[in-house]
Amino acid sequence: MTQIIFLYGRPGVGKLTVGEHLAAETGFSLLHNHAVVDLATSLFPFGTPAFIVLRENLWHVTVEAALKAKVGGVIMTFAPEATVTDNFIPALQKRVIAGMGTLHFIELRCSNEELEKRITSEPRERFGKLRDVYKYRKLDESGAFDRPKMPTPELVVDTTNQSPLDSARTIAKHLRQAVLR
């Protein structure tokens, strides 16, 4: 059975870094959010209707392909933000169930102080990630990270004082236990 590990959280919590370690720990494939966003923005400006449709179709097609191929698992990194439609999560849940897979919602969190430090870090520039604390604060104040509504996570990992490797190992242990249930 294919496991879809939906690793989500605010910008800067460590989704990609934890996801890379989790992929190494589990052997699962990693679908980095910015790989999809970069492909969609190569054709359409971010946030435009055409971009939104393409990005969500890419997410869905990728998950469906993994389910059909019966791969062991896919780790998806995801940052809730206002341009994601409210229907995306329920549609993803239906696709995974229809494909006989399991979907694990894992939320990463960290303190606001640590988050703001991480946002300005140079490695984020490589993927064109948000690196401006002022802009982050304005987006946060406007509610930009409050949708789509996320399901209750089955695991929350605070990455403030935990290394990415330890965070990944916490998630891998949880996934092993979930499979046994």
Buried (B, 14 or more C-beta within 10 A) or exposed (E): EBBBBBBBBBBBBBBBBBBBBBBEBBEBBBBBBBBBBEEBBEEBEEEBEEBBEBBBEBBBEBBBEBBEEEBEBBBBBBBBBEBBBEEBBEBBBEBBEEBEBBBBBBBBBBEEEBBBEBBBEEEBEEEEBBBEBEEBEEBBEEEBBEBBEBEEBBBEBBBBEBEBBBBBBBBBEBBEEEEEE
